[in-house]
Amino acid sequence: MTITIKRIYSEALDSDGKRILVDRLWPRGIKKEVAKIDLWAKEITPSNELRKWYHEDMPARWEEFQVRYQAELAEHHDQLQQLKALAKQEHITLLTAAKNEHQNHATVLKSILES
């Protein structure tokens, strides 16, 4: 199983494998035909409430955000299993517009998918 995380603003490469957008909102300034998205997994992104809460004070809320997002992900078991199955078949790249490469929802999602 190989799962990577990449900013949606980075160049799409063949080595990305299946490109899966994991943001609830479409990224600003990105045209759909340029993004080369294979799947937009909106249903497993943080809820609007959680996303807004986290963005109010991101560094201080990181630990609690992870707990809350994992609880939300638990409600989407079927979608997670589908992504896990896909990742077992081929390389997938989780795409996000998040600027912080280490403290964002895609890192939480990746750890859940790899578990």
C-alpha positions in Angstrom: 0.0 0.0 0.0 1.5 3.3 -1.0 -0.3 6.6 -0.1 1.3 10.0 -0.5 0.0 13.5 0.2 0.5 16.3 -2.2 -0.6 19.9 -2.6 -3.2 20.3 -5.4 -1.1 23.2 -6.6 1.8 20.9 -7.4 2.2 19.6 -10.9 0.2 16.4 -11.7 2.6 13.5 -12.4 2.0 10.0 -13.8 3.8 8.7 -10.6 0.9 10.2 -8.5 -1.2 7.2 -9.4 -4.9 7.8 -8.5 -5.3 11.4 -7.6 -7.9 11.9 -4.9 -8.9 15.4 -3.8 -9.7 15.3 0.0 -10.8 18.9 0.4 -14.5 19.8 0.9 -14.2 23.0 -1.1 -12.7 23.2 -4.6 -9.2 24.8 -4.4 -9.0 28.4 -5.5 -7.4 29.1 -8.8 -7.4 25.4 -10.0 -9.2 24.5 -13.2 -10.8 21.1 -13.1 -9.2 20.0 -16.4 -5.7 21.0 -15.1 -6.1 19.3 -11.7 -6.4 15.8 -13.2 -8.5 14.5 -10.3 -9.6 10.9 -10.4 -11.9 11.1 -7.4 -13.2 13.9 -5.2 -13.8 12.4 -1.8 -15.9 15.2 -0.2 -17.7 12.8 2.1 -14.6 12.0 4.1 -13.4 15.6 4.5 -13.8 17.4 7.8 -17.2 18.9 8.4 -17.6 22.6 7.7 -18.0 23.2 11.5 -14.8 21.3 12.3 -12.9 22.9 9.5 -13.9 26.4 10.6 -13.2 25.7 14.2 -9.7 24.4 13.4 -8.8 27.3 11.2 -9.5 29.8 14.0 -6.4 28.7 15.9 -4.7 25.9 13.9 -1.5 25.3 15.8 -3.1 25.3 19.2 -6.0 23.1 18.1 -4.1 20.4 16.2 -4.3 17.7 18.8 -8.0 18.1 19.4 -8.7 18.5 15.7 -7.2 15.0 15.1 -9.5 13.5 17.7 -12.6 15.2 16.3 -11.7 14.4 12.7 -11.1 10.7 13.5 -14.5 10.6 15.2 -16.1 12.1 12.0 -14.2 9.5 9.9 -15.6 6.7 12.0 -19.0 7.6 10.6 -17.8 6.9 7.0 -16.6 3.4 7.4 -17.7 2.3 3.9 -16.0 5.2 2.1 -12.8 4.5 4.1 -12.9 0.8 3.2 -13.2 1.7 -0.5 -10.2 3.9 -0.3 -8.2 1.3 1.6 -9.1 -1.3 -1.1 -8.0 1.1 -3.9 -4.7 1.8 -2.1 -4.0 -1.9 -1.9 -4.4 -2.1 -5.7 -2.5 0.9 -6.8 -0.6 4.0 -5.6 -2.9 6.8 -4.5 -2.1 10.5 -3.9 -4.3 12.5 -1.5 -4.5 16.0 -2.7 -5.2 19.1 -0.5 -4.9 22.8 -0.7 -3.6 22.9 2.9 -0.4 25.0 3.3 0.9 23.2 6.4 2.2 19.9 5.1 2.4 18.2 8.5 -0.7 19.4 10.4 -3.6 19.0 8.1 -6.6 16.6 7.7 -4.9 14.7 4.8 -2.2 13.5 7.3 -4.9 12.2 9.6 -6.7 10.5 6.8 -3.5 8.9 5.5 -2.7 7.4 9.0 -6.3 6.0 9.2 -6.0 4.5 5.7 -2.7 2.9 6.5 -3.8 1.4 9.8 
